């Protein structure tokens, strides 16, 4: 199993024309994003308090599920 933060995972998806790719672009530009976190609740709370324009939290949920799958491969 891999040991990477959610931020590190999103770096692998940056540039994609997909909801996860767009989320990755927002995160890469956000200097306050919790870059070392692997914790769903910590990141979710951050995104609820600091929402990205036109980025529903459902995209984060999908991205985090994909992140968990990515870690296990």
Gaussian input, Z-matrix of N, CA and C with variables (Angstrom, degrees):
# hf/3-21g

backbone

0 1
 N
 C     1     B1
 C     2     B2     1     A1
 N     3     B3     2     A2     1     D1
 C     4     B4     3     A3     2     D2
 C     5     B5     4     A4     3     D3
 N     6     B6     5     A5     4     D4
 C     7     B7     6     A6     5     D5
 C     8     B8     7     A7     6     D6
 N     9     B9     8     A8     7     D7
 C    10    B10     9     A9     8     D8
 C    11    B11    10    A10     9     D9
 N    12    B12    11    A11    10    D10
 C    13    B13    12    A12    11    D11
 C    14    B14    13    A13    12    D12
 N    15    B15    14    A14    13    D13
 C    16    B16    15    A15    14    D14
 C    17    B17    16    A16    15    D15
 N    18    B18    17    A17    16    D16
 C    19    B19    18    A18    17    D17
 C    20    B20    19    A19    18    D18
 N    21    B21    20    A20    19    D19
 C    22    B22    21    A21    20    D20
 C    23    B23    22    A22    21    D21
 N    24    B24    23    A23    22    D22
 C    25    B25    24    A24    23    D23
 C    26    B26    25    A25    24    D24
 N    27    B27    26    A26    25    D25
 C    28    B28    27    A27    26    D26
 C    29    B29    28    A28    27    D27
 N    30    B30    29    A29    28    D28
 C    31    B31    30    A30    29    D29
 C    32    B32    31    A31    30    D30
 N    33    B33    32    A32    31    D31
 C    34    B34    33    A33    32    D32
 C    35    B35    34    A34    33    D33
 N    36    B36    35    A35    34    D34
 C    37    B37    36    A36    35    D35
 C    38    B38    37    A37    36    D36
 N    39    B39    38    A38    37    D37
 C    40    B40    39    A39    38    D38
 C    41    B41    40    A40    39    D39
 N    42    B42    41    A41    40    D40
 C    43    B43    42    A42    41    D41
 C    44    B44    43    A43    42    D42
 N    45    B45    44    A44    43    D43
 C    46    B46    45    A45    44    D44
 C    47    B47    46    A46    45    D45
 N    48    B48    47    A47    46    D46
 C    49    B49    48    A48    47    D47
 C    50    B50    49    A49    48    D48
 N    51    B51    50    A50    49    D49
 C    52    B52    51    A51    50    D50
 C    53    B53    52    A52    51    D51
 N    54    B54    53    A53    52    D52
 C    55    B55    54    A54    53    D53
 C    56    B56    55    A55    54    D54
 N    57    B57    56    A56    55    D55
 C    58    B58    57    A57    56    D56
 C    59    B59    58    A58    57    D57
 N    60    B60    59    A59    58    D58
 C    61    B61    60    A60    59    D59
 C    62    B62    61    A61    60    D60
 N    63    B63    62    A62    61    D61
 C    64    B64    63    A63    62    D62
 C    65    B65    64    A64    63    D63
 N    66    B66    65    A65    64    D64
 C    67    B67    66    A66    65    D65
 C    68    B68    67    A67    66    D66
 N    69    B69    68    A68    67    D67
 C    70    B70    69    A69    68    D68
 C    71    B71    70    A70    69    D69
 N    72    B72    71    A71    70    D70
 C    73    B73    72    A72    71    D71
 C    74    B74    73    A73    72    D72
 N    75    B75    74    A74    73    D73
 C    76    B76    75    A75    74    D74
 C    77    B77    76    A76    75    D75
 N    78    B78    77    A77    76    D76
 C    79    B79    78    A78    77    D77
 C    80    B80    79    A79    78    D78
 N    81    B81    80    A80    79    D79
 C    82    B82    81    A81    80    D80
 C    83    B83    82    A82    81    D81
 N    84    B84    83    A83    82    D82
 C    85    B85    84    A84    83    D83
 C    86    B86    85    A85    84    D84
 N    87    B87    86    A86    85    D85
 C    88    B88    87    A87    86    D86
 C    89    B89    88    A88    87    D87
 N    90    B90    89    A89    88    D88
 C    91    B91    90    A90    89    D89
 C    92    B92    91    A91    90    D90
 N    93    B93    92    A92    91    D91
 C    94    B94    93    A93    92    D92
 C    95    B95    94    A94    93    D93
 N    96    B96    95    A95    94    D94
 C    97    B97    96    A96    95    D95
 C    98    B98    97    A97    96    D96
 N    99    B99    98    A98    97    D97
 C   100   B100    99    A99    98    D98
 C   101   B101   100   A100    99    D99
 N   102   B102   101   A101   100   D100
 C   103   B103   102   A102   101   D101
 C   104   B104   103   A103   102   D102
 N   105   B105   104   A104   103   D103
 C   106   B106   105   A105   104   D104
 C   107   B107   106   A106   105   D105
 N   108   B108   107   A107   106   D106
 C   109   B109   108   A108   107   D107
 C   110   B110   109   A109   108   D108
 N   111   B111   110   A110   109   D109
 C   112   B112   111   A111   110   D110
 C   113   B113   112   A112   111   D111
 N   114   B114   113   A113   112   D112
 C   115   B115   114   A114   113   D113
 C   116   B116   115   A115   114   D114
 N   117   B117   116   A116   115   D115
 C   118   B118   117   A117   116   D116
 C   119   B119   118   A118   117   D117
 N   120   B120   119   A119   118   D118
 C   121   B121   120   A120   119   D119
 C   122   B122   121   A121   120   D120
 N   123   B123   122   A122   121   D121
 C   124   B124   123   A123   122   D122
 C   125   B125   124   A124   123   D123
 N   126   B126   125   A125   124   D124
 C   127   B127   126   A126   125   D125
 C   128   B128   127   A127   126   D126
 N   129   B129   128   A128   127   D127
 C   130   B130   129   A129   128   D128
 C   131   B131   130   A130   129   D129
 N   132   B132   131   A131   130   D130
 C   133   B133   132   A132   131   D131
 C   134   B134   133   A133   132   D132
 N   135   B135   134   A134   133   D133
 C   136   B136   135   A135   134   D134
 C   137   B137   136   A136   135   D135
 N   138   B138   137   A137   136   D136
 C   139   B139   138   A138   137   D137
 C   140   B140   139   A139   138   D138
 N   141   B141   140   A140   139   D139
 C   142   B142   141   A141   140   D140
 C   143   B143   142   A142   141   D141
 N   144   B144   143   A143   142   D142
 C   145   B145   144   A144   143   D143
 C   146   B146   145   A145   144   D144
 N   147   B147   146   A146   145   D145
 C   148   B148   147   A147   146   D146
 C   149   B149   148   A148   147   D147
 N   150   B150   149   A149   148   D148
 C   151   B151   150   A150   149   D149
 C   152   B152   151   A151   150   D150
 N   153   B153   152   A152   151   D151
 C   154   B154   153   A153   152   D152
 C   155   B155   154   A154   153   D153
 N   156   B156   155   A155   154   D154
 C   157   B157   156   A156   155   D155
 C   158   B158   157   A157   156   D156
 N   159   B159   158   A158   157   D157
 C   160   B160   159   A159   158   D158
 C   161   B161   160   A160   159   D159
 N   162   B162   161   A161   160   D160
 C   163   B163   162   A162   161   D161
 C   164   B164   163   A163   162   D162
 N   165   B165   164   A164   163   D163
 C   166   B166   165   A165   164   D164
 C   167   B167   166   A166   165   D165
 N   168   B168   167   A167   166   D166
 C   169   B169   168   A168   167   D167
 C   170   B170   169   A169   168   D168
 N   171   B171   170   A170   169   D169
 C   172   B172   171   A171   170   D170
 C   173   B173   172   A172   171   D171
 N   174   B174   173   A173   172   D172
 C   175   B175   174   A174   173   D173
 C   176   B176   175   A175   174   D174
 N   177   B177   176   A176   175   D175
 C   178   B178   177   A177   176   D176
 C   179   B179   178   A178   177   D177
 N   180   B180   179   A179   178   D178
 C   181   B181   180   A180   179   D179
 C   182   B182   181   A181   180   D180
 N   183   B183   182   A182   181   D181
 C   184   B184   183   A183   182   D182
 C   185   B185   184   A184   183   D183
 N   186   B186   185   A185   184   D184
 C   187   B187   186   A186   185   D185
 C   188   B188   187   A187   186   D186
 N   189   B189   188   A188   187   D187
 C   190   B190   189   A189   188   D188
 C   191   B191   190   A190   189   D189
 N   192   B192   191   A191   190   D190
 C   193   B193   192   A192   191   D191
 C   194   B194   193   A193   192   D192
 N   195   B195   194   A194   193   D193
 C   196   B196   195   A195   194   D194
 C   197   B197   196   A196   195   D195
 N   198   B198   197   A197   196   D196
 C   199   B199   198   A198   197   D197
 C   200   B200   199   A199   198   D198
 N   201   B201   200   A200   199   D199
 C   202   B202   201   A201   200   D200
 C   203   B203   202   A202   201   D201
 N   204   B204   203   A203   202   D202
 C   205   B205   204   A204   203   D203
 C   206   B206   205   A205   204   D204
 N   207   B207   206   A206   205   D205
 C   208   B208   207   A207   206   D206
 C   209   B209   208   A208   207   D207
 N   210   B210   209   A209   208   D208
 C   211   B211   210   A210   209   D209
 C   212   B212   211   A211   210   D210
 N   213   B213   212   A212   211   D211
 C   214   B214   213   A213   212   D212
 C   215   B215   214   A214   213   D213
 N   216   B216   215   A215   214   D214
 C   217   B217   216   A216   215   D215
 C   218   B218   217   A217   216   D216

   B1=1.4543
   B2=1.5275
   B3=1.3128
   B4=1.4618
   B5=1.5263
   B6=1.3098
   B7=1.4528
   B8=1.5288
   B9=1.3329
   B10=1.4575
   B11=1.5154
   B12=1.3236
   B13=1.4610
   B14=1.5295
   B15=1.3142
   B16=1.4539
   B17=1.5300
   B18=1.3133
   B19=1.4654
   B20=1.5257
   B21=1.3123
   B22=1.4670
   B23=1.5235
   B24=1.3194
   B25=1.4575
   B26=1.5314
   B27=1.3246
   B28=1.4637
   B29=1.5295
   B30=1.3139
   B31=1.4704
   B32=1.5266
   B33=1.3217
   B34=1.4682
   B35=1.5250
   B36=1.3219
   B37=1.4679
   B38=1.5350
   B39=1.3106
   B40=1.4617
   B41=1.5247
   B42=1.3090
   B43=1.4503
   B44=1.5193
   B45=1.3208
   B46=1.4673
   B47=1.5221
   B48=1.3089
   B49=1.4588
   B50=1.5285
   B51=1.3227
   B52=1.4626
   B53=1.5254
   B54=1.3341
   B55=1.4598
   B56=1.5403
   B57=1.3215
   B58=1.4684
   B59=1.5294
   B60=1.3097
   B61=1.4574
   B62=1.5176
   B63=1.3361
   B64=1.4682
   B65=1.5278
   B66=1.3440
   B67=1.4635
   B68=1.5249
   B69=1.3053
   B70=1.4688
   B71=1.5298
   B72=1.3204
   B73=1.4680
   B74=1.5227
   B75=1.3411
   B76=1.4645
   B77=1.5298
   B78=1.3168
   B79=1.4632
   B80=1.5311
   B81=1.3267
   B82=1.4662
   B83=1.5295
   B84=1.3318
   B85=1.4673
   B86=1.5239
   B87=1.3165
   B88=1.4685
   B89=1.5275
   B90=1.3123
   B91=1.4749
   B92=1.5310
   B93=1.3254
   B94=1.4577
   B95=1.5305
   B96=1.3258
   B97=1.4608
   B98=1.5329
   B99=1.3396
   B100=1.4813
   B101=1.5431
   B102=1.3070
   B103=1.4668
   B104=1.5271
   B105=1.3019
   B106=1.4666
   B107=1.5246
   B108=1.3174
   B109=1.4659
   B110=1.5246
   B111=1.3118
   B112=1.4617
   B113=1.5248
   B114=1.3293
   B115=1.4513
   B116=1.5292
   B117=1.3216
   B118=1.4664
   B119=1.5267
   B120=1.3286
   B121=1.4644
   B122=1.5210
   B123=1.3109
   B124=1.4651
   B125=1.5253
   B126=1.3108
   B127=1.4607
   B128=1.5235
   B129=1.3159
   B130=1.4576
   B131=1.5260
   B132=1.3200
   B133=1.4601
   B134=1.5229
   B135=1.3149
   B136=1.4628
   B137=1.5322
   B138=1.3380
   B139=1.4630
   B140=1.5286
   B141=1.3223
   B142=1.4606
   B143=1.5245
   B144=1.3234
   B145=1.4599
   B146=1.5266
   B147=1.3216
   B148=1.4639
   B149=1.5326
   B150=1.3393
   B151=1.4740
   B152=1.5237
   B153=1.3206
   B154=1.4581
   B155=1.5288
   B156=1.3027
   B157=1.4531
   B158=1.5290
   B159=1.3115
   B160=1.4760
   B161=1.5281
   B162=1.3319
   B163=1.4648
   B164=1.5218
   B165=1.3382
   B166=1.4716
   B167=1.5243
   B168=1.3195
   B169=1.4674
   B170=1.5222
   B171=1.3153
   B172=1.4710
   B173=1.5253
   B174=1.3366
   B175=1.4683
   B176=1.5311
   B177=1.3292
   B178=1.4596
   B179=1.5272
   B180=1.3310
   B181=1.4671
   B182=1.5273
   B183=1.3198
   B184=1.4727
   B185=1.5180
   B186=1.3197
   B187=1.4680
   B188=1.5238
   B189=1.3316
   B190=1.4604
   B191=1.5209
   B192=1.3261
   B193=1.4692
   B194=1.5192
   B195=1.3333
   B196=1.4608
   B197=1.5380
   B198=1.3203
   B199=1.4718
   B200=1.5297
   B201=1.3216
   B202=1.4696
   B203=1.5317
   B204=1.3282
   B205=1.4671
   B206=1.5323
   B207=1.3095
   B208=1.4666
   B209=1.5333
   B210=1.3155
   B211=1.4689
   B212=1.5200
   B213=1.3051
   B214=1.4649
   B215=1.5365
   B216=1.3258
   B217=1.4661
   B218=1.5023
   A1=109.87
   A2=116.09
   A3=122.16
   A4=110.25
   A5=115.99
   A6=121.98
   A7=108.60
   A8=115.84
   A9=122.16
   A10=109.56
   A11=115.44
   A12=120.16
   A13=109.82
   A14=115.36
   A15=120.98
   A16=110.03
   A17=116.81
   A18=122.03
   A19=110.52
   A20=116.96
   A21=120.29
   A22=111.00
   A23=116.75
   A24=120.34
   A25=110.37
   A26=116.85
   A27=119.73
   A28=111.59
   A29=117.47
   A30=119.72
   A31=111.33
   A32=117.25
   A33=120.29
   A34=111.40
   A35=117.96
   A36=122.41
   A37=112.53
   A38=116.53
   A39=120.40
   A40=110.13
   A41=116.02
   A42=121.52
   A43=114.01
   A44=117.13
   A45=120.29
   A46=109.79
   A47=115.53
   A48=121.00
   A49=107.86
   A50=114.54
   A51=122.27
   A52=107.77
   A53=117.79
   A54=119.27
   A55=112.10
   A56=117.55
   A57=119.88
   A58=109.96
   A59=117.29
   A60=120.94
   A61=112.00
   A62=116.74
   A63=119.93
   A64=110.80
   A65=116.75
   A66=119.78
   A67=109.77
   A68=116.85
   A69=120.84
   A70=110.78
   A71=117.15
   A72=120.19
   A73=111.38
   A74=116.68
   A75=119.84
   A76=110.94
   A77=116.38
   A78=121.47
   A79=110.82
   A80=117.48
   A81=120.62
   A82=111.64
   A83=116.54
   A84=120.98
   A85=112.83
   A86=117.96
   A87=123.56
   A88=109.88
   A89=116.22
   A90=120.36
   A91=112.89
   A92=118.29
   A93=121.01
   A94=113.28
   A95=117.78
   A96=120.96
   A97=109.70
   A98=118.42
   A99=121.02
   A100=111.14
   A101=116.10
   A102=123.50
   A103=114.84
   A104=118.09
   A105=119.96
   A106=113.15
   A107=115.93
   A108=119.49
   A109=112.44
   A110=113.84
   A111=123.01
   A112=109.52
   A113=116.79
   A114=123.66
   A115=111.93
   A116=115.88
   A117=121.91
   A118=111.38
   A119=117.48
   A120=120.64
   A121=112.38
   A122=117.21
   A123=120.15
   A124=110.62
   A125=116.88
   A126=120.50
   A127=110.32
   A128=117.29
   A129=121.58
   A130=111.08
   A131=116.79
   A132=120.73
   A133=110.73
   A134=116.91
   A135=120.35
   A136=109.68
   A137=116.80
   A138=120.27
   A139=112.04
   A140=117.68
   A141=120.04
   A142=110.98
   A143=116.87
   A144=121.74
   A145=111.95
   A146=117.07
   A147=122.90
   A148=109.68
   A149=116.92
   A150=118.99
   A151=112.16
   A152=114.82
   A153=121.86
   A154=107.53
   A155=116.43
   A156=121.57
   A157=111.41
   A158=116.21
   A159=123.26
   A160=113.17
   A161=116.81
   A162=120.88
   A163=108.14
   A164=116.97
   A165=119.50
   A166=111.68
   A167=115.22
   A168=119.41
   A169=112.36
   A170=117.04
   A171=119.17
   A172=111.11
   A173=117.29
   A174=120.12
   A175=110.19
   A176=115.81
   A177=119.97
   A178=110.12
   A179=116.58
   A180=120.19
   A181=111.07
   A182=116.37
   A183=120.42
   A184=111.11
   A185=116.05
   A186=120.20
   A187=110.90
   A188=117.09
   A189=118.76
   A190=111.33
   A191=117.10
   A192=120.08
   A193=110.58
   A194=115.72
   A195=120.25
   A196=110.63
   A197=116.36
   A198=122.23
   A199=110.65
   A200=116.88
   A201=120.42
   A202=110.81
   A203=116.45
   A204=119.82
   A205=111.44
   A206=115.68
   A207=121.77
   A208=111.14
   A209=116.76
   A210=120.84
   A211=112.11
   A212=116.19
   A213=119.19
   A214=113.45
   A215=118.09
   A216=120.52
   A217=112.36
   D1=137.18
   D2=179.52
   D3=-73.88
   D4=157.33
   D5=178.00
   D6=-127.54
   D7=79.80
   D8=-178.72
   D9=-129.73
   D10=150.57
   D11=176.50
   D12=-75.27
   D13=164.49
   D14=177.33
   D15=-60.16
   D16=-38.79
   D17=177.92
   D18=-59.71
   D19=-45.51
   D20=179.15
   D21=-61.75
   D22=-39.00
   D23=175.84
   D24=-62.09
   D25=-47.02
   D26=-178.29
   D27=-60.27
   D28=-31.52
   D29=177.13
   D30=-59.25
   D31=-29.65
   D32=179.30
   D33=-76.18
   D34=-15.07
   D35=-176.83
   D36=-106.38
   D37=-5.19
   D38=-178.33
   D39=-60.80
   D40=139.79
   D41=178.19
   D42=93.11
   D43=-10.94
   D44=177.62
   D45=-72.41
   D46=146.88
   D47=173.99
   D48=-90.88
   D49=74.97
   D50=-177.83
   D51=-155.22
   D52=165.12
   D53=176.37
   D54=-57.01
   D55=-39.63
   D56=179.45
   D57=-67.12
   D58=-39.45
   D59=177.35
   D60=-62.96
   D61=-40.18
   D62=177.78
   D63=-68.23
   D64=-40.58
   D65=175.55
   D66=-59.87
   D67=-43.14
   D68=179.23
   D69=-59.08
   D70=-41.55
   D71=179.25
   D72=-62.45
   D73=-43.86
   D74=177.56
   D75=-61.20
   D76=-45.96
   D77=-176.98
   D78=-63.20
   D79=-41.08
   D80=-178.48
   D81=-63.79
   D82=-26.02
   D83=179.64
   D84=-90.79
   D85=-4.94
   D86=-175.03
   D87=-99.92
   D88=102.14
   D89=-176.19
   D90=-69.15
   D91=-15.82
   D92=-178.62
   D93=-96.84
   D94=-5.04
   D95=-179.30
   D96=-58.28
   D97=139.00
   D98=-179.65
   D99=-70.68
   D100=85.32
   D101=-170.82
   D102=-64.87
   D103=-22.91
   D104=-175.66
   D105=-103.70
   D106=4.36
   D107=-175.16
   D108=-82.75
   D109=144.03
   D110=171.99
   D111=-117.87
   D112=4.99
   D113=-171.66
   D114=-94.31
   D115=118.78
   D116=-178.58
   D117=-54.98
   D118=-49.64
   D119=-175.14
   D120=-65.72
   D121=-40.77
   D122=179.08
   D123=-60.72
   D124=-46.40
   D125=-178.77
   D126=-69.83
   D127=-40.93
   D128=178.90
   D129=-59.69
   D130=-45.63
   D131=178.32
   D132=-61.89
   D133=-41.26
   D134=178.52
   D135=-60.14
   D136=-46.50
   D137=-177.54
   D138=-69.46
   D139=-30.28
   D140=175.62
   D141=-68.83
   D142=-37.21
   D143=-179.38
   D144=-80.99
   D145=-23.49
   D146=-176.73
   D147=-133.06
   D148=66.22
   D149=-174.33
   D150=-68.08
   D151=148.60
   D152=173.78
   D153=-92.62
   D154=139.03
   D155=-178.02
   D156=-59.95
   D157=131.98
   D158=178.81
   D159=58.53
   D160=32.66
   D161=178.33
   D162=-128.07
   D163=94.37
   D164=179.50
   D165=-64.80
   D166=148.43
   D167=179.34
   D168=-64.33
   D169=-18.99
   D170=176.48
   D171=-62.07
   D172=-28.94
   D173=176.33
   D174=-67.48
   D175=-37.32
   D176=176.24
   D177=-63.64
   D178=-44.58
   D179=179.35
   D180=-57.34
   D181=-46.22
   D182=178.40
   D183=-63.11
   D184=-42.59
   D185=-179.86
   D186=-64.20
   D187=-38.72
   D188=-179.03
   D189=-69.86
   D190=-36.33
   D191=174.21
   D192=-61.45
   D193=-43.70
   D194=178.70
   D195=-64.31
   D196=-38.79
   D197=176.95
   D198=-58.59
   D199=-45.96
   D200=179.31
   D201=-61.54
   D202=-42.19
   D203=177.22
   D204=-64.14
   D205=-41.29
   D206=178.73
   D207=-60.83
   D208=-40.73
   D209=179.41
   D210=-62.39
   D211=-33.57
   D212=-174.71
   D213=-83.54
   D214=-5.78
   D215=-179.73
   D216=-105.84

